[in-house]
Every structure is written in C-alpha cells, then in structure tokens.
C-alpha cells in the first residue's frame, strides 16, 4: 500500500510544478487556436522551452564542459603548497545579510577542506569578491572566511582575496598573492563545468597548478528515473548554466583572457 501511495504522490506532485502546468496549458491552447500560423508560432515557443528544460539536452551541454575533467581522488593528488578555491558557492544577497549561505557549488569549499585535512596542501587561498552588478556590500571571501574558520581551518593557513569580480580577475589577483607569498605550487579547485574557462585563465597568468574539478552536475541518463522524462526547472537551470559558461569561454578567448 505504501508503494502505491509513493507512486501516486510522485506522479501527482509533478502536475503541481510550474513547467508541467505550462506545457499542459500550452497543449490545450495549441489545440484551440484556429490560426495555423498562430499554432506554429506557439508550438515553436513551447518546443524551445521543452528542449531547454529537457534532461537529455541539459546533460549533453553539461557533459561537453565536464568531459575533459574527470574526477580524481584525493590520494591521486600530489602535495602542493596551497589550494586555490574559486568563489561561487556563497550567497552574497541572502535575505539575512552577513550570514554565510551556501549554494549548489559548495563542493568547492568542502573539497578544499578535505585536501587540507588530508595534508595535501598547507594553506587555502580563497578568491572571490562580488560578481553582482551595482552591489558589493558583502563580498564572498569575507563570508567564506567564517565558514572555513568554523570548520576547523586555522586563520594562519587561510589567504583571502576579495576584490575579484569574475574568473579572469580571480586569476589576476591570485597571481599577485602567489608572488607576494612566494608560493610555487597549487591545486586549483572549481566546479567541473567551470574548469575549462578557469584553467585557461590561470594558465594565461603562468600559474602552475593541478586541476581538481568538483561539483559535477551531469546526470546518469541510464538510471531510468521517472523524473528524467519530465520538463524540469532544474534541467532548465543546467541548460542556462551551460550556455552561460560556453558564452563566457568564447568571450574570454576573444578577449585573450585565456
């Protein structure tokens, strides 16, 4: 009986989500629209959104970014002087100002601590100010500092950079600190989908590093999960993220940032 309830609850819940409701309403609107031209236009709009929120499309785009950076275990990582952690996992415009709230990319932070605890690095360098337009009251590095300290990393082993606003500036500002601190070896930690652009920027600055990708977003499409066949805001977010990253990569190439 419980399994029947579970199945019904899963199927029923889907019908309450905004995207499935949108597609159901759009389907009826297409059927009731008399103009053939109107039907075609509406169909094209709905198809575009369907593809953008489809698991297979989202996964294809994510895999195109992640495939060159497969995961590596901590044991495989050679010892280095510092772990460079790129910002992007702390919410700087939380409804509760000044409180460190983590985003989906929190693996960047936790993996840095794991490497530190495993003795793979002596220090952690966090780079990230505010990437928001018109506001920088709270900078990510300042909020992240509280988290690292609270999770047991001594302040003497932390290096902070809170001026950079994007990946290119992350590399520029980090290079200055590495020269100042006389650090020659590093592990670069960022999300797997972001590593292609980040690695290019850091290589451009002649920074020697080992890439440690984390925060993999691609999905196992062979799992057979029912949710993979339903348009989802989550998949739409992944598609948006992938497009943003590819656009950023090609713009950076055009600007000679990498």
ABEGO torsion letter per residue (X at the ends): XAAAAAAAAAAAAAAABAAAAAAAAAAAAAAABABAAAAAAAAAAAAAAAAAABAAAAAAAAAAAAAABBBBBAAABBBBABBBBBBGABBAABABBGBBBBBAAAAAAAAAAAAAAAGABABBBBBEBBABBGBAABBAAAAAAAAAAAAGBBAAABBBBAABABAAAAAAAAAAAAAAAGBABBBBBBBAAAAAAAAAAAAAAGBBBBBBBBGBABBBAAAGBAAAABBBAAAAAAAAAAAAAAAAAAAAAAAGAX
